[in-house]
Amino acid sequence: MLRIFKTRQDTSGTYIERLDVIEPGSWLLCTEPKEGEITRAAGVMEMAPEDIRAALDEEERPRMESEEGRTLIIIDVPVRIPGEPTGTFSTVPLGIAINDQYILTICLQEVPILQDFIDGKVKTFYTFKKTRFLLQILYRNASYYLTYLRQIDRRSSEVEERLHASMRNEELIQLLNLEKSLVYFSTSLKSNEVVLEKILRFKPVRMFADDEDLLEDVIIENKQAIEMANIYSNILSGTMDAFASIISNNLNIVMKFLASITIVLAIPTMIASFYGMNVGLPFAQNPMAFGIIIVFSMVISALLALVLVRKKML
């Protein structure tokens, strides 16, 4: 889908409008575009369709290319994996192309980073200020990484609380999914850092002093996200190892308890078996024989249970 947006201003303020035709200063938003839309976008941006199509490759790594006033930047953006109840995240490439008149974003799926611009959640946003728009996307991207990392940390804490009394593998699998998310984030953040450093060093687009300050803020946010991802990943890895042992220990405790109960119940069963034999037995003629046998069995079982409790086996 190819959508066209442009910032408008009137007496009430600034707003973003969706257009049917491409105007100078427009923002072209491509989401899961068809081949015809890719060709049209490539023509507007004066770029090869292969360059535009590169952002649709899930395996494409973050990079930056600049030539003759046209710049293509590909970064990894965080997304939530749909249908996963454990809050699992991944990353997808987002392409940002800029020339003298337009800015183009292209991605395999809808991403909340760009939706925030459409919904007006980003202040001082103008489609015709292409450099500032690019930096705002990069800053928003780093902020989303930090937000999702905090969600992963909270989710892992919730799973850990359930693991204290768990004997199932379900919680460990949830932690494994969260750890995979952290690995994706850490790898993508480091790749994004290389691109951000190249933008700061080579300045492929015209920047003012405020723009450079914003880019430095983006780099700081990205470094903070890298540190958080590494810390959470190390903690989660150690937690999974520890709780794997805890689950095994919990299972051993339950098995020990069941074995002790089986031993205690074996005494009445054994005595009842003896008195089920067709031979002469003590108290056979005593009218109180049943009560005496029951009391005797309970006493023996109680003494055995007491011994097991003292040995911390029950």
Secondary structure, DSSP 4 states (H G I P E B T S, - for coil): -EEEEEEEEETTEEEEEEESS--TT-EEEEES--HHHHHHHHHHHT--HHHHHGGG-TTPPPEEEEETTEEEEEEEEEEEPTT-TT--EEEEEEEEEE-SS-EEEEESS--HHHHHHHTT-SSS--TT-HHHHHHHHHHHHHHHHHHHHHHHHHHHHHHHHHHTT--SSHHHHHHHHHHHHHHHHHHHHHHHHHHHHHHHHH--S---HHHHHHHHHHHHHHHHHHHHHHHHHHHHHHHHHHHHHHHHHHHHHHHHHHHHHHHHHHHHHHHHHHTTSSS--TTTT-TTHHHHHHHHHHHHHHHHHHHHHHTT--
